[in-house]
């Protein structure tokens, strides 16, 4: 018995066993660990999303301030801290080195993670537009900071004016505890549900309209207005516009949701200011925040006050086609009068198309019938004229003006480094006035075809079109498919990495890869982060790409356009380097602070979990800790089955028409609520997804008994059995002929003994593919070591073909597969269930190559048949296994 116990210790090296009767204790232990595991994965996803935001900011194309850096840095640190705590719960005392690593990073980040919130006592209440640039977005909002940058750096004409700052907003809300009342009502909405949103919005806006503006703020606003009037030297009318700190950002533009008050007289300016602030709590804005998961506490409304431009014509232009980034033509929409009809989409507009090459040329005009236009009233306000007279069918722009607008668009785009969405007006003197410029949201991968004059050259038909840009750029190289570890070992320098899943382990190949194409993956995953860090073009979510490009020797991957071409497309490769604009934020003190913070957060040094260097003490960044915690949490979660002995007397025997004993312990929610309360349970009462998948494989085909007797193989089995008494069927053990399932709805740990063979299969299968794993361990057999080794190599070959990562240590096999959808994981479990039954006693013929080839072919054919066959009712399959399985 001692040797038998020694063998069982291979499955339970730590020897942690609860009392046999303490099923409830085991259930609570599993539920606690599973809860910690899920919380860790959730914190992991949130940390990676914030890292993606930081990497986007590192491109330097969008203005930001220290508030952005502090909030993202503190946010990602908090998530990683949570991950470390959850991992400590899964493995108490095992990864102690993580805590000092985290503390060291925290100390280095401390200057940037202070929780001090700017109050009404810091910063000016009003700033003049002539003093603004990109670094002051935290004071003036992105909209006005961008206008200041255009005016003061590019010397583009914008309306003269000033900004009522974020400090002024906080000062206004702190006055008379207005902010406290607003937050109280917002919390009430969150408690009672979103159907109360309209009522609460009306209450908040009325509070703001009724509130008194602090005396010092009103004085500052009116003094700035008097100075503006003095510069104007004529009667002054004003445009009062929102410039919220979170407005005009990619992914959360709030486009059209905030408010503008046009053609306002100075005496009504303070009331107009309150209108703009109140609009920050309109139903549309509050609903937008709810849907995007943006906290209302972050609302900070700056307000731009500018000279009103009494426009002859105006409109909006896009510097590229927003539906196809390959289309480089400038699109201009224009109307007579104010650009309001274009901005809010209420009227027909003329459309001009300007090609960039070989020189700016008007290549298209679509002149609308413009029956309405908006104009300034002589006294105050804006009116709509429904009769435009002779202007009705007259182009609102000349070709020369369209070309001037296109030239302005290209100038701003080149400076900003990204396509632009620009609002403009032309005044009575014929001068262009820029009213707003923000990043244009371009839909990559649209099927819209660019005009021939704007193509980078004659492009061949694409092999594939779709997916998402995970890392921008264009690259060409030989196609190399990587789906398992052995493929990675042969990956050549400069190749296109083509894979079915964007696994973090492939990050080790990125320094040698020209580009990456993956059928699955997201922008926030580890591989996407590292691809952007190494500036490797990456196309993810390219479903079906592997089949489309199969057989191609060389590819060109256009990650921006979400297309893949056969061969080398030189015109696209040249286009990848066409934009050489200096990033907007580069070189500023704020950007330098971001670089310092990001250097401690986003780099990933721990790439290979199988490397000896993959250990807690080597974590140098928050991304390293995130990667380490994620990998080890999976490892610790799936040690649950082999670290706990099955409490037999607290389990239920599975009613199966098989002369073998199968026992089931429900750890959480693995049974139907009305499952029988007696000592047995029917398969119909089991709702565990992974257990039922294993059972489908176990019962898919009858076991045909041992293979034809090989004299030497039989002699080997008999000899080993006489040497090892624990392997004899006559030796009674608690494990003899019993097989044990520990289950929840999404989890299963199967410990099985079939004859002389022992296996542990553990799985987590649910709706989130990033959390799904299957782990398989196999050992045993009564033949000599050589035959046992050949048998596990046969099993390894089959599992390799089906995408498992496998490893053999002596005669023990370990296999794992992860991050597939539930349907794929179910198929993998069916394979393991089938092999658990049908590889029994194959060690007897392992020394006969012809017999090994026969059984390998038979096993693969049966697996293929099983996976392609319609699912039979599991209760019927119970009888198909056969009585010779005992």
Secondary structure, 3 states (H helix, E strand, C coil): CHHHHHHHCCCCCCCCCCCCCCHHHHHHHHHHHHHHHHHHHHHHHHHHHHHHHHHHHHCCCCCCCHHHHHHHHHHHHHHHHHHHHHHHHHCCCCCCHHHHHHHHHHHHHHHHCCCCCCCCCCCCCEEEHHHCCHHHHHHHHHHHHHHHHHHHCCCCCECCEEEECHHHHHHHHHHHHHHHHHHHHHHHHHHHCHHHHHHHHHHHHHHHHHCCCCHHHHHHHHHHHHHHHHHHCCCCEEEEEEEECCCCECCECCCCCCCEEEEEEHHHHHHHHHHHHHHCCCHHHHHHHHHHCCCHHHCCEEEEEEECCCCCEEEEEECCCCCCCCCCCEEEEEEEECCHHHHCCCCCCEEEEEECCCCCEEEEEECCCCCCEEEECCCCCEEEECCCHHHHHCCCCCHHHHHHHHHHHHHHHHHHCCCEEEEEEECCCCCEEEEEEEECCCCCCCCCCCCHHHCCCCCCCCCEECCEEEECCEEEEEEEECCCHHHHHCCCCCEEEEECCCCHHHHHHHHHEEEEEECCCCCCCHHHHHHHHCCCEEEECCCCHHHHCCCCCEEEEECCCCEEEECCCHHHHHHCCCCCCCCCCCCCHHHHHHHHHHHCCCCCCCCCCCCCCCCHHHCCCHHHHHHHHHHHHHHHHCCHHHHCCCCHHHCEEEECCCCCEEEEEECCCCECCCCCCCCEEEHHHECCHHHHHHHHHHCCCCCCCCCCCCHHHHHHHHHHHHHCHHHCCCCCCCCCCEEEEEECCCEEEEEEEECCEEEEEEEECCCCHHHCEEEEEEEECCCCHHHHHHHHHHHHHHHHHCCCEEEEECCEEEEEEECCCHHHHHHHHHHHHHHHHHCCCHHHHCCCHHHHHHHHHHHHHHHHHHHHCCCCCHHHHHHHCCHHHC
